[in-house]
Amino acid sequence: MTVSDPNAYPPIGDYGLIGDMQSCALVSKQGSIDWACFPRFDSPSVFGRLLDWQRGGSFQLAPKGPADVTRRYLPNTNVLETTFETAAGRAVLTDFMPVTHETHRTGLPQVSQQRQIVRELRCESGSIEFEMTCAPRFDYGSIIPHAGLTTPHLGLAHGGSDAITVQCSAAMRQENGGFVASGALSRGERVCVRVRYEAGQPHKVDQVDELQLDALLDQTVAYWTNWTWTCTYQGEYRADVIRAALTLKALTYAPSGALLAAATTSLPEVIGGVRNWDYRFTWIRDATFALYSLGTLGFHQEARDFKGWLEWSTLGRARDLQVMYGITGERRLTEIELHEMEGYRKSRPVRIGNGAHSQRQLDMYGEIMDSAHLFRKFGGKMDGEYWAYLQHVVDFVLDHWHEPDDGIWESRGGAQHWVYSKAMCWVALDRAIKAAEALELPGDLPRWRQAREEIRDEIMQRGYDAERGYFVQAYGNTALDASVLLLPLIGFIPATDPRMRSTVEAIERQLTTPEGLVYRYKDTDDGFGGEEGAFVICSFWLCDNLIFLGRKDEARALFEKLRGYSNDLDLYSEELDPRTLDMLGNFPQAFTHLGLIGTAVQLESELLPSYPHA
């Protein structure tokens, strides 16, 4: 196997996201698409150099030679612009994946398999020399396709059941299973490239003119800008909130309403480490928090779409529920290691699938009930069939809340009585009681109320360490865990309660860096081995607690720091290296962006802030 220079890989923060809500691509500052999976987010990569610089495949369009680079998204869109300032001229690269109102609505789009990437490099001043290299490598780099040209401007690369057509306004030549073009541009001139994924055989090779590509850009811009007009948030951080919401929307699988945890797999939590996971799936926990975040901004259609996904993905026996599912409800997400891939900066193994799908995490039952509660708060209707299903969820909680589980962080170190899991069992009962009372729905309210109090009493007795003055990670240990910062957010306990206040203070002392970055936990055998970075959403949870405690100036100062930890496009990863502040983990990470939205909304509260989910 050819081994890459680890320094060849750009920093994770060098990438921008484009997508069409069925798949996506990551574009580097060098104008290279190094990650794209077709036809779905969770399909094998076609361009996967992000995980293997030599074998993974890429698609680059950029001026030749050194250049100063700046980037932005077109306002209120997921259309990416990269500006290259060279010694001879300035050029702007526009990247997008076409999306229109007609092709993206609830229900399968008319053309479900054809995914497209459209790229335009335009010379704005002076002159430039450019090069285009499209080197697809199917099935995570394992297949070098057969490539051939129909005309100098149109080619087909195919291998196995996968194929792409490449259309370029400049003449191409076939090279090494892909296509290359080069030339010069003067002011006002441009080169356009379209790559389209082709499913099934025979493969149809056709061509569209540049005016059609321009129309696709106009339609895509219109779609995103029309969507953002729905946002009701008008606060100080509107630009940040809109970008976070657009990122969450781009990570939504439109045909089903599912929300991905992240766009990538196996980006490491520590460079060279083994904590490399596939996040191209839907966690009930993450999606519930996203439901709240988008709902508070006025994006209620997403709440309805997610409810639809949740119903048909999870309906059945409550004991058969999973913590996560595929984006169309798949249950078997078997974890496999791709030994032939070297991993990002030699961080191995590269994994597809996620073994956590078989874990037992009791918090998800609370999250299902909380999602129903939020759906109702945002104007949704609770029909009889859905309520009957939710009653089965409550019954399962009643029978199993006292048992250990694997916890919110998907520990592989053995089951424990995690405090957050117990609190979410309390949430399941609390939300069921509130729904039954508000809507006069059937249910064993006396039993539910009694169990709710039993869970609360047990957490206070066994989950709070009076000697150390904080809520612990799990019964029987003394470890601190950032997940307990969620207790006020779910309405379990006020942040102003002395026990919660002292817990926040302990987390500030023991789990927080001077820069305000919060670790999930320390001194915990989670069964993974190795280290990890600071978990960014935990810092937003700390912000929320500071707001609830009346420490709003400190919360705002921390929030401003966290804003500075995004990349130049206001995108966030899962974690940060606390020493270098480099991004770590899968990217962009939905969980982090929804944390930003929640804190931004809380900071705008002129009165006492409300607990988000209560």
N, C-alpha and C positions, 0 to 999 in steps of 0.2 A: 504493500500500500504506500502510495506517495504521501509524505507527511508535509503539511503546510507550515509555514512560519506563523506562529501565533500572532505576531505583530501585523500580519496581513489583514486580520479581521478588524473592521472598524469597531469603535465603541458601540455598545447597544444604543446609546443615545444619538448616534449618527443617523438613525433611521426615521423615516416618516411613513405613515400608514395611508394607503388608498384602498378602497373597497367598494363593493356593490351589494353588500348584505347577503351574499352567498359565498363569496370567497374574498381574499384580500391579497395585498402585496406590500412588502416593505422596501422602501427606496432609500438608498444611502445618499450622503452628501456628494458622493462622486457620480451620482446619476445611475447607479447600478441597482437593479431589482435583484436582491439576494434571497428573497423568500416569497414564494407564491405557490399555493396548492390549488389544484383544479380537479374536478369542478366545484368542490366544496371546501370550506375551511379545514375540514379534517381529512381531506383526501391526501394521497402522497404528493410530495413536492414535485413541481416541474422546474422551478428555480430554487435551489436549496443551498447555495454557497454559504449561507449563514451558519450552517452546521458542518460543512466540509468544503474548505476553500478550493481544493483541487477537483473534487468529484461532484459537487452539488449542483452546478449549473447557475447561470446568471444571465442578465439582460441589461446591458449598459448602453446608454446614449448620453454623450457629453462632449464638450470641446476637448481637443487634445492639449496636453501640456498643463502646467500649473495654473491655478485660478483661485481667486478669492470667492468663497461661496456664501450666499445668504439664502434663506428659505422662508416661505410663508405658505399658508393656505389661503386660497381666495376667500374673501370674507364670508363667513357662515356656510362654508362648504367643506367637503373632504377632497377637494381638488388641490393638488400640491404644485407649487411653483418653486423651482430652484434656479437662482440667478448665478451665473458664472461670469466673473470679471477677469478677463485675461489681459495680457499685455497688448493684444491687438484689437480687442473688442469685447462687447458684452452680449451674452446670450441667455435666454430664459427657457428653461425646460418645464413644460406643463405635463403632469401625469395624472391620469384618472382612470377609473373603471366605470363605464357607462351605466347609468341608472336613471330610470324615468318613472313617472307616476303610473304609467300603463304596465310596466313590467314588474313593479314592486308594490304589492298590496297583499292583504291576507289571502292565503291560498297560493298554490304553486304558480309561478310565472309561466307564461306561454312557452318560453324557451328556457328550460331549466338547466340544460347542460352547457350552453355556449357562454363562456366567460371571456371577457375581452379586457385587454389593457391597451390604452391609447396614449401615445407619447408624441409631443411636438417640441422640437428644439428650434427656437426662432432667434435670429441675430438681431439685436436691438440697436447696436452701434458698432462702427468699425467693421471688422471681419473676423471670422474664426474658421479653424479647421476642426471638423468633428469626426467621430468614429462611433459606429453602432455595432455592437457585438451581441447577438442573440444565441446563447448556447444552452438550450434546454437539456435537462437530464431527468428522465422520468423515474418514478418510483424511488424517491429519495436518493437520486444519483446513481442508481444501479443500472440504468439503461441509457446508453448513448444512442440516440435515435438515428434512423436513416433520414438524411435530409436531401432534398432536391428542389430545383427551381423550375417552376412552370414558365415564368417570364423573369427578366432581370429584377422585377419589382415584386414578385410573388413567389413564396416558397412554402413547402410542406415538410415538416419534420415529424416522423412517426416511429413508434416503437411499442410493441405489444398492443394493448387496446387504447393507448394514448396517442394523441397527435395535436400539433398546433400548426396553424397557418400564420405566416409572417408576411405582412405587406409593408413595403417601405417605398417612399417617394424617391429615394436615391437608389441607384442600381446596386444590387447585392451580389455577392459571390458565396458559394457554399464552402464551408470550412469546418472540419472536425465535428460533424454532426449538428451544425448550426449555420448561421448566416452572419456575414460581415459586410458593412458598407462604410464608406468614408467619402469625404468631399470637403468643399469650402462653401461658406455662406457669407454673403455680404448683408449690409443693413436691409432689413425688410424681408429677407429670404428665410425659408424654413425647411426643415425635413420632418416628415411625419412617419410614424411607425405604428402599426396595429398588430398585436398578437392576439389570436383567438384560439381558445381551446376547442378541439373538435372531438366529440365522443361518437363512438360507433363507426362502422365501415359501410360502404366506402366513404372516404373522407372527401368532403366537398371543398374545393379550393376556389374561392371567389374574391372579388376585389371591389372596394368601394372608393369613391373619389373623395378628395379632401374636403369638399363642401359637406359631404355626409358626416365626416368626422367632426367638422365644426359644429354641425347640428347636434351631434351626440354630446359635445361639450356644453352647448347651450342648454340642452335638456337636463344634463346632469347638474349643472349649476342651479338651474331652476328648481330641481327636486330638492336639493339640500337647503337652499335659501327659503323655499316655501315651508319646509319642515321646521326650520329654526324659528320662523315667525310664530309658531305655536307657543314658544317659551314665554312664560309669564313672569320670570325672574327679571327684575329691572335694577338690581343692586349694583354696588360698586364693582363687583367681580363678574359682571355679566360676560365679558369676553372669555374669562377662564371657564365659567360655567357652560357657556355655549360650546367651547372646544371639548370639554369633558363629555357633554351630552352627545355631541357629534361622534366622538370616539366610541361611546357606548352603543350608539345607533349603528355605527359601522361594524361593530362586533355582534350585531343581531342577525340571526339567520332568518331572513324574511319569510320563507315559505312556512316556517313553523312557529315563529315568535320566540325561539330559544335565544339565550344570550351566552356567548362564549366567555370563559374566564379570561382568555388572552388569545392573541393571534398566532402564537408560536408554541413549539414544543422544545424542551431540553435546553433552553437558555439557562445557564447555571446560576445558582444562588451564591456560589463562590467560584471564582475562576480556577479551573483545574479540579473542582470538587465533583461529587457524585450526586448532589441534590438537583437533579435535572429531570423535570417532569413535563408531561404532555398536558397542556391546559386548554386544548381546543374542544372542550366539552362544556356542559352546563351543570353547574353546581346549584342545587336548590337554594343554598345559603346566599351565594353571590347574587343570584337572580332576584331573590326577595329584596335584598338591599338596593339593587338597581331599580326594582319596581318602585320603591319608596323615592329614590332620588329622582327618577324621571317623572313620577307622579306629582311631586312637589313643584316641578317646573311646568306642569300643564300638559305633559305628554301622556295623555290618558289612553290613547290607542295602544301604546306599548304595554300598558297594564292589561288591557283586554287580550292582546295577542299572547302575552306571557301566561295569563290565566288559561287560555285555550291550550297552550303547550303543556302546562302543568297538569291539566285535567287528563288529557289523553295519554300523557307519558306516565303518570303515576296512578291512574285509576286501577283498582284491583284490591287485593288484600293489603291492609296496612303493613303487615309484617314483611311484605315483599318490596317495600319502598327502598330506593337507593339514594345515596347522598348525591349522586351525579348521574347524568344520562348523556347519550349522544344527542346531537342537535336535532334529530328527528325521533328522539325517544329510545334510541338503542340502549340496551341494557348490558350487553357483553362488550366491555371495553378492555379486553385482555391486554396486559402490559407486556410489550416485547422490546428487547434491546437490539438496536441496529449496530452490530459489532463492526461493520465495515465503515461506518462513519466516524470521523475523528472527533466530532463535537466542536462547539464554539470555543476557540482558543484551547483546543485539546481537552475540553471538559467532557469526559465520558463517564457513563454511557449516554448515548442518544436513545431516548425511549419514545415509543408510540403506544397509545393506549395508556390507561392509568389504573393501577391495581387498587387504588382507593375506592373504586366503584363497589367493591365487595365489603368494604368496612361497615361497621355498625356505628353510626353517629346519631345519638338521640336528639341532638339539637335540631335535626332537619324536620322533626315532627312539629316543633314549635315554629319553624320557618314556614312550613306549609300553612299552618293556622294563621300565622302573621301575614302571609301573602294574601290569604282570603280576607283578613281584617282590613288590610290596606286597599285591596280591590274594592271592598265595600265603602271605605272612606272616600275613595276617589269616584264614587258614583255608580259602581258596578252592582248588578243584581245577584242575589243569592237564590238560585232555584232549588227545588226540592231534592233533585238528584245529587247536586253538588253538596248540599248540606248533609245528606245521608252519608256520603263519602267522608266528609269531615268528621262526622260522629264516629266513624270507624277509626279515624286517626286518633281521636280523643280516647277511645276505648283502649287502643294500643298503648298510649301514654300511661293510662291508669294502671295497666298491667305490668309495665316495664320500666317506669321512670326510676325505680330504685336500683336498677342494674348498672354495672359499669359499661363504658363504651370507649371508642377510639378517639373521641374528641374533635374539636373544631380544626385542629392543625393536622389531622390525619396521621397521628403518631403511629409508628410501627414498633413501638416499644412495649406493647401490651395494654390491655383495657384498664381504665381507671374510672373513678367517680369524678369526672371533670365538673368543676363548678359551673362553667358556662353551659354545659349540656343540661345540668339540672335546672338552671335558670330558664333555659328554653323549653323544658318540659312544663315549667310554671307558665311560660308564655302561651303554650298550646292550650292549657286550661283557661287561662285568663281571657284569651281572645274568643274561645268558644262560649264562655259565659257572657261576654259582652255582646256577641252576635245574637245569642239566644234571647237575652234580655231586650235588646234594641228591636229585634224583628219578631219577637214572640215565637221563636222556633222551638220545636220539641227537643228535650234533652233532660238528663238527670242532674239538674242544677245543684241540688243539695250535695250529691256525691262529688260533683266537679268542684264545688266551692271547698269542700272538706279536703280534697286532695291538693288543691292549690295551696291551702294553708299548711298542709303537711310538708309539701316541698319547700315552701318558704322557710318554715321553722327549721327543717333539716339543714338547709344551706346556711342559715344564720348560726346554727350550732356547730356544724362540721366543716363548713367552708370558710369561716372567718377565724383567723388566728388572733385571739385577743392579746396574746403576749407580744406578738410582732406588729399588730395593728393593721392588718390588711387581709383582704380576701385572697385565699391561696389558689393555686392552679387546680388542685384536686384534693379530695379528702385524704388525709393521712400524710400529706407532704407539706413542706414549707416554702415551696417555690412560688415566685411571683409569675404572673402570666398576664400579658396585655389584653387577653380576651375579656378579663373582668372589667375593663374599661367600658364594655358594652352594657353592663348591668343598668346604668342610668338610661342609656339610649333605648333599651327595650322596655323601660318603665318598671323594672323590678325594684329599684331602690333609688331615691333621690340622690343626686351627687352631693347634696348638702348634708346628708346623713353623716354623722361623725365617722362611722365605719368606712363609708365610701370615700369621704374626704381624706382620711388617713391612708387609704389604699392608693389614691391618686398621688399623694405625696411620696409614698414608698416607691411607686413606679417611676416618678420623676428622679428619685435618688438612685435607684438600682438598675433600671432598665433603659434609661434615657441618656443619650450622649450629650455633650455640651452644645451640639448643633440642634438638639431637639429631636433627634431620630430615636425611635423606640424599637427595641428588640421585642420579638414575640415572647421570649423567655430566655433564661440562662440556667445552667446547671441542671439540665433535664435530659435524661436518656430517652431520646425519641426514636431510637432504633435505626437512625439514618447514618450516624457517624459524620465527622467533618463539621465545618462551621457554616454559618449563613450570615447574610447581611442584615441590616436593619429593615424591618417590614414597614413600608411607607404608610399604609393605611392606619397602622397603630398610632402614628403621630397625629393623624387627623382625629382619631378617637380621643387622644389626649387633649387636643384643641377643644373638642366638644365638651369634655368634662370641665375644662377651665372656664368655658363660657357659662356652663350651668352653675359653677361655683362663684360666679360674679367676677372672675379674673379676666375680664374681657380684653383689657389692654395686652395682657400676656398672651392670651389666645390669638389676638390679631398679630402680634409680633411673631409668634410661632408659625402662624399661617403664612405670613409673608416669607419666612424662611423656606417653608415647604414649597411655595410657588417657585422659588429660585432653584429647586432641585428637579424641575422638569427639564426637558431638552428645549432647544430653540423653537420647537413647534408646540410647546405646552403639552407634550405627551410624557407619561410616567410609566416606569417599569414597576415590577413587583417590589423590589428591594433596592437598597443603596449600600455601597461599601462605605462604612462610617469613616474610614481613613481617607479615601480618595474622593468620595462622593460620586464615584462612577456608578452607573446603573447596573443592576444585577437582576436576574430572573426573567421570566417571560414578559414579552413586550408587544404592544402596550397592554397593560393590565387593567381589566375592567374594575376590579375591586378598588384600586387606588383612585381612579377617576370618580367613582361614585362617592368615595370618602371626601374628596375635594368638594363635590356638589353639596353634600350634607353640611359640611362646616361653613361653606360660603353662605348658605341659606340661614344657618343659625346666627352667624355674625351680623346679619341684617336685622335681627329682631330688636326692636326698640324697647319692647317690654320684656318681661321675664321669658326666656326661651322655653319652648315646649319640648317635651321629650318626643323624639321623632315618631316612634311606633306606638306609643301608648294610646 
